[in-house]
Amino acid sequence: MKIATKVIHSGLEIDKSTGAIITPIYQTSTYVQKKPGDNMGFEYSRTANPTRTALEKNIAALENGKHCICYSSGMGAADAIIKLLKPGDTIISNQDIYGGTYRMFEQVFSKFNLNFKYLNLSNTEILKSNLTKDTKLIWLETPSNPLMSIIDIKNIKKYVDKYGNKNTLIVVDNTFATPILQNPLDLGADIVLHSATKYLGGHSDLIMGALIIKQKAIYRKLFLITKSCGAVPGPMDCFLALRGIKTLSIRMQQHCKNAIQINNFLSQVPHIDTIYWPGRKDHINHNIAKKQMNAFGGMISFTLKNDSYKNAIKIITNTKLFKLAESLGGVESLISHPASMTHASIPKKDREKNNLSDSLIRISIGIEDADDLINDLKQAFNKIK
Ligand SMILES: *Cc1c(COP(=O)(O)O)cnc(C)c1O
């Protein structure tokens, strides 16, 4: 089945008791048992809930995975993965990752004697000399947030097989690409992470995370962590995610189409220094993006001439359709300033080391009409002298 059909049908059944075509919101914490252990498949909603189970089956199918577990947030999902590790383990991550993930690694987990190493994995060769027997996890974000770095997932898998530990897990945060544009499990990843808050939900009305897993043994460990630690989403949010996902395929088509036009427009703007978008021929890993993605996504970042902080603030406070807000992936366009917003938790000297400069602006291109979006950016740029 193709993905445009899967988003609407996979994992979903007509409600047996009523014929309802849409999965009901099972707003219940517990389930009546005939005698101890004799139940209809559900016991307590921290462990499982029918609305959540339907969503998990649906998302698993989208990523060509066997199993999916949903979480109360993307960070809740990331937290569960790190709990697979033990003190002394090393995690290799690409250096350009979501600020909240970096904060969790550094401020929450590093005190548990976990070793986090950040490498520029745009060049996968770097992995060769850094893999040791203590490397238990490779954490990738591709395209990355906010610089849209692209990492060759297949190559990473090749190096891990050759130089790594046979138990080294590869995790891909696939939030920016969505299952419509990229399926990391097919490229060698063991676990795919989504902040379903973003494109999967797609309407900026919920916070949720998801993990999709290929192997049963890993799923079992994650399931135990989840039901024990409890970062599960409620049934209402699962319903909203199911509803959002139905249009994921057509939404992504429009996000990507708009991004092509906006990239063309930005290329002509004299105030702009560098544009980061994997669809550009001048992106260093454009060819890898072309190989492992079906299209290049709706997220674009750019910097201004002279790295002007003042001009960046002028632009982000003058757009009207592009709303100044954190987050991304909704139907409405957003604009943000990573250095002072999403990535403010990264120290300035580390930000600069990673090209996260003061004039960097990130836009999440919505599904509005592209001409209106371009006109909005135009009038904001015109505010610069
Ligand atoms: C937002 C985001 C997260 C965190 O997800 P939440 O749902 O906000 O907890 C993780 N990774 C990426 C790439 C994100 O954009």
Ligand as a Chemical Component Dictionary entry (heavy atoms), coordinates in Angstrom:
data_LIG
# 
_chem_comp.id                   LIG 
_chem_comp.type                 NON-POLYMER 
_chem_comp.pdbx_formal_charge   0 
_chem_comp.three_letter_code    LIG 
# 
loop_
_chem_comp_atom.comp_id 
_chem_comp_atom.atom_id 
_chem_comp_atom.alt_atom_id 
_chem_comp_atom.type_symbol 
_chem_comp_atom.charge 
_chem_comp_atom.model_Cartn_x 
_chem_comp_atom.model_Cartn_y 
_chem_comp_atom.model_Cartn_z 
_chem_comp_atom.pdbx_ordinal 
LIG C1 C1 C 0 10.185 19.672 18.705 1  
LIG C2 C2 C 0 11.246 18.700 18.463 2  
LIG C3 C3 C 0 11.564 17.729 19.422 3  
LIG C4 C4 C 0 10.880 17.673 20.780 4  
LIG O1 O1 O 0 9.534  17.358 20.676 5  
LIG P1 P1 P 0 8.398  17.886 21.702 6  
LIG O2 O2 O 0 7.156  17.298 21.169 7  
LIG O3 O3 O 0 8.447  19.377 21.690 8  
LIG O4 O4 O 0 8.773  17.351 23.061 9  
LIG C5 C5 C 0 12.553 16.808 19.107 10 
LIG N1 N1 N 0 13.200 16.847 17.920 11 
LIG C6 C6 C 0 12.925 17.777 16.988 12 
LIG C7 C7 C 0 13.671 17.759 15.706 13 
LIG C8 C8 C 0 11.946 18.732 17.221 14 
LIG O5 O5 O 0 11.689 19.659 16.293 15 
# 
loop_
_chem_comp_bond.comp_id 
_chem_comp_bond.atom_id_1 
_chem_comp_bond.atom_id_2 
_chem_comp_bond.value_order 
_chem_comp_bond.pdbx_ordinal 
LIG C1 C2 SING 1  
LIG C2 C3 SING 2  
LIG C2 C8 DOUB 3  
LIG C3 C4 SING 4  
LIG C3 C5 DOUB 5  
LIG C4 O1 SING 6  
LIG O1 P1 SING 7  
LIG P1 O2 DOUB 8  
LIG P1 O3 SING 9  
LIG P1 O4 SING 10 
LIG C5 N1 SING 11 
LIG N1 C6 DOUB 12 
LIG C6 C7 SING 13 
LIG C6 C8 SING 14 
LIG C8 O5 SING 15 
# 
